Amino acid sequence: MNETPTRAYAEIDLDAVRGNVRTLRERAPRAELMAVVKSNAYGHGAVECATAAQQAGATWLGTATPGEALALRAAGVGGRLLCWLWTPGGPWREAIEADIDVSVSGMWALDEVREAARAAGRTARVHLKADTGLGRNGCQPADWAELVGAAVAAQAEGTVRVTGVWSHFACADEPGHPSVALQLAAFRDLLAHAEKEGVDPEVRHLANSPATLTLPESHFDLVRTGIALYGISPAPELGTSAELGLRPAMTLKASLALVKTVPAGHGVSYGHHYTTGAETRLGLIPVGYADGIPRHASGRGPVLVGGKIRRVAGRVAMDQFVVDLGPGDLAHEGATVVLFGDAARGEPTAEDWAEAADTIAYEIVTRIGGRVPRVYRNG
């Protein structure tokens, strides 16, 4: 949308998304780049960010659920698109007919893909996923030979074409973690077995955002970039966004709904976990945990108002929270409050809120809810 709402909004700078894609491509110059736009592009808007990423050179898109992938196609987003989080009875045929590559981690999924391909009268494009140590989705090494053999047979009958072999790191955001080298070696072994059996994938892919930034040996043919695409560091250990050459795309803003003077000893919000130490002015910010503001950040979450950083005073409520502006503050109703944005502008960041809520910045941006409109800049 173009109109700026008055209560609160998330401003999304699509130039930042494009710039981050270019930065990440420079980190992996010999690999293609997948822009992961699952979870509504980590809260930023899937269609808008997918389009911006493609404009900057992303050759693949990635989603978790089939619904996300099909929604992109329904919105007219083209290009290569991989969807990986499937459950039995999923919309395999619809995905095949929409030219979506699908991920297979077990025999049940391959069986359903083959059946859907026969019904559609088309060859399904499949990425075989190996569990190299993450312990989530993916085929265990002990079952890999069976799955590869069945996929090769499906290729022979024409129902399936194996276009990718892939896996996912568990600890790439922890530099030097021993599991990283073990997973890389396991992936090479499982890939070699698949190729020996007749699999000739278009893309072999293992690297997520932190591996894209720090592990060039893991880049293979394609890197899958998620959180870094939106200008957020995958981990403090790897550096800040600015140190990694990334620019945050989302700035969360609200308007002060009320400013009032209260006496010393006045309780603030539920439970009176904060009381004023002297006469002061309180500012009411009309967003709360129903909008995705973490309640765990009560008493700690930072906001920028009137050119100064303030902290949440007391508990975050469902629709609102309060900041103590101080006795002489000149902030007024309608003034803009920045909850998080870009440190280069002196604003609090999603990482700051993550620290305040004892979580990760991924959660901060993805949890911003649907009643907070997204306003796009540089579209």
N, C-alpha and C positions, 0 to 999 in steps of 0.2 A: 504494500500500500504506500501511497505518497503523502497522505495527510498525516501530520504529526498529532498523535493523541495527547490528551492533557494529563491523564492520570499517570500512565507509565508506558514505556515502549522500549523495545530492543532495537537499537540502530545497527544495521548490518552494512558494513562497508565492503562492497563487492570488489573494489580495487585491491583491498587487503587480501582477499581470497586469491585473486589473480596473482598478486605479488608473491604470496606464499607458495603457490604452485610453481612459479618460476624459480624461486629459491630452492625448493625441494628437487626440482628437475636438475638443477645445477649440482646438487649433492649426489645424484644418481644419473650421471649423464648417459650411461650406456643402457639404461633400463627404461621401459615405459612406466608411466605413472598412473595408478588408480586413485581416483578421488573417492574416498569412502563417505557416503552421504546418508548413512543409516541414522535412525532416530532424528528424522527431520534435519539432517546435516548437523548433528550434534546441537540441535536447537536453533540453528541459523536459517533454516529454510532450504529444503532439499532441491526443489526445482531451480530456484535462483542460484544456489551455490553450485549445483551440478553444471548449469549453463556457464557460469563464470569460470569454473575449473576447466571445462572443455575449451573455452576461449583462450585460456592460458597454456594449453597443450596437454591436458590430461586426456589420455586415450582410452581409459577404462573408468567406469563408475562401479561402486560396490555398495550393496545394501545387505542388511541382515535378513529381514523378512520378505517373503514373496509379495505381501501387500505393498511394501515400500517400493519394490522394483516395478510392480505393475502400475502403481500410481505415477511413477516417472514416465513410463511409456504412455499412459493415458494423457499426461500433460504435454506430450509431444517431444520428450527428451529422447534423442537417438543415441547412437554409438554403442560400443560394447559395454555390457552391464552384467555383473556377476551377483547372484543372490545365494547366500550360504546357510541360512538357518531354517531348515525344513523339518516338518513333522509328518507322520504318516497321514495320507489323505490330502496332502497339500495340493495347491493348484498347479501341478506339474504341466498339464497340457496347456493351460493359459500362458505359462511362462515360456514354453517351447514355441508357441504360436506368436509370442511377442518378441522373439529373438533374444531371450535372456539366457545367459549361461547359468547353469545350476551346479551346485556343489553336492558331491556324494561322499558320504563317510562310512557307509555300510551297505550290506547286500540288500536290505529292505528298500533302501532308497534307490539303488540301481534297478531293482525289479519294478518299482513304481515309475521310474523314468522310462524304462523300456516300454511298459504298457501304455504310458501317455504318448510316447513317440509314435507307437503303432496307431493309436486313436487319432492323432493329429496328422498322420501321414507325412511326418517330417523327422529329420534327424535331430536328436537332442544334443546340444553342446554341453559337455560335462567336465567339471574340474574335480579330480580325485583328491580328497583331503586326507593327509596322513597325520596321525597323532605322534609327534616326535618328542613329546614330553610335557605338553601343557596339561593334558589330562581332561580336556573339555571335549569339543567335537573333534572328528577325525578318526580315521581307522587305525587301530593298534597294529604295530609291526607284525605281531603273530597272525593277524588276519589279512595282511596286505596282499599276500600272494593270491589268496582266494578272490579278493575284490578286483585286483588287476587282471587276473585271468578271466573273470566274468565280464569285465569292461572290454577286454580285447575281443572276446566272443561277440559282445553286443556290437562292437565296431564292424566285425565281419558280417553280421546280419544287416547292418545299415541303420539300426535304431539309435545308435550313439556314436558320437565322435568325441574322443577325449582331447579337449582343447587346453587343459591345464592340469598341473600337479602342484599341490601347495600344502603349506602348514603354517603354524603361527607360534611365535615366541612366547615364552612365559615371563622372562626376566630381562628382556632387551633394554628396559629402562633402568637397569642396575648394572652399570659398566663393570666388566670383569666377573660377573656372576658365572660360576662354572657351568650352569645349565645351558648357557648360550652356545658354547663350543660343542657341547654334547648334542644339542638339537640340530645344529648345523651339520654335524657329521652324520646324524641319523637321517636327516633329510636327503643328503647326498646319496646315502646307501639305498634308501627307499626309491629315490628317483632313478638311480642306476638300474635297480631291479625292474621298474616299470618300463624303462626304455629298452632293456634287454628283451622284455616280453613283447615288444612291438608297439609300445605307446610312444607317440611322437608329438608331444604337446606344443602348442603355440607359445605358451607362457609357463614358466616355472617361477613360483613366487613364495617368498617367506618373510620378507622384511615389512614390518609395520613402521609407524612414525619414528620411534627411537632408533630402530635398526637402519632406517633410511638415513638418519642423521649421523650415525656413529659406526656402522658395520658395513663397509662397502663390499666385503666378501659375501654378504647375504643378499645382495641386490638381484642376482640372477637376471631374468628377463623383465621383471615387473616389480615395482614397489607399491605397497598399499599404504597410503597416507590418510590418516584420520584426523586426530586432534591437531596435529601440526598444520594442517591445511587451514585451520581457523585461527592460526597465529598464537596458539597456546603451547608452551613447552610440555613435552610428554613427561618430564620428570625434573625436579629441581637439580638432581645430580648431573644432568646433562647441560644445564645452563638456563638462564632466563630466555624468554621469547626474544628479547632484543639481542642477546648474545648469540642466539641461533639464527639471527637474521629474519625473524618472523614478526608479523604485525597483527595484533588481535583484531578480529573482524567485528566482534560484538561489543557494543557499549550499551549497558543497561541504565536507563534514565527514568526518573520519576519527578513529579512536581510536589513541592511542599503543600500539604493540604490544610495545615493549620500551624500557626506560631502563637504561643501564649506564654505569659509570665506566670511562674508558680513560686510559692515560698520555699524556704529551706525545710527539709524534712518531708517533702512531698513524695509519695510513692509513685512509681512509674510502671505501668503495664501489669499483667497478671503476676500474682505472687509477691509483688513489691520487692523483687530481687535487686532493684535499683531505687535508691531514694536520693533526692537532691541534697547536696551539701550546703547550699546557700540559695538565696533567691536567684532564679535563672530563667532562661527562655527555652522552652521545649519546642521541637519541630516534629510534626507528624508526617510520616512518609507512607503513602497509601498502597503499599504492597506488603505481602506476607507469605506465609508458607504455602498458601493456596496458589500463589504465583511462582513458587519454586524457591523462595528465599529460605535458606536452611534455618530451622529453629535451633539447631545445634550451634549456630553462630550468635545466639542471644548474648548480649553483653560484649561482643567482640567484633562483629562484622563492621568493616569500615565503609564510610560513604564520604563523598566530596560535596560539600555544600558551602556556598559563600567563599570559595577559595580555600577552605580548611577541611582537613580530614577529621571526621567525627566517628564515634563508635556507637553501635546500637546500645541504647540505654534500656536495660531490662529485657524482657522476653519478646521475641518475634511472635506476633499473633497471626491469625489466619489471613487477615487482609491488610495489616498495617504494623508499623513499628515506630519507635520514637528515638530521636537523638537529642542529647543535651547540647544546645547551641552555645551556652554560656550567657552571662548576664548582659553583656553589651553587644551581642551579635545583632546585626542589622538585616539578617535574612527575613524574607517575607513570604506570604502565601503566593504560590505560583512559581517560586524560584526553582530552578532546575537542580536536581540532585543526581549525581552520578554514583551509582552503586559499584560498578566496575567498568573498566575500559582499558586504556592504554597507559602504561607507566610513563611512557615518553611525554605524555601530556600532564603528568602529575596526578593521574587518577588511580584509585585503587584498582586492583586487577582481580580476575577470576582466581588466580593463584592465592591472592590475599584472603579471599573469602574461603577458599579451600582450607587454608591453614587455620582460619578462625573456626571452621566447622569440623576440623579433623577429618578431611576427606581429600579428594583429588579434584583438580580443576575441570576434568571431564564431566563430573557430576554437576558442578555448578552451572555450566552452560546448558547441558542437556535437560536439566530439570526446570528451566524457565518455562512456565506453562502457557497454554493456549490463549488465556485471556490477556496476556501481554502481547500486543500487536508487534509485528516485525515491520520496521520501516527501512527500506533499502536505499542506499546511496550509491551513486556511480554505477547504476545498472545499465 
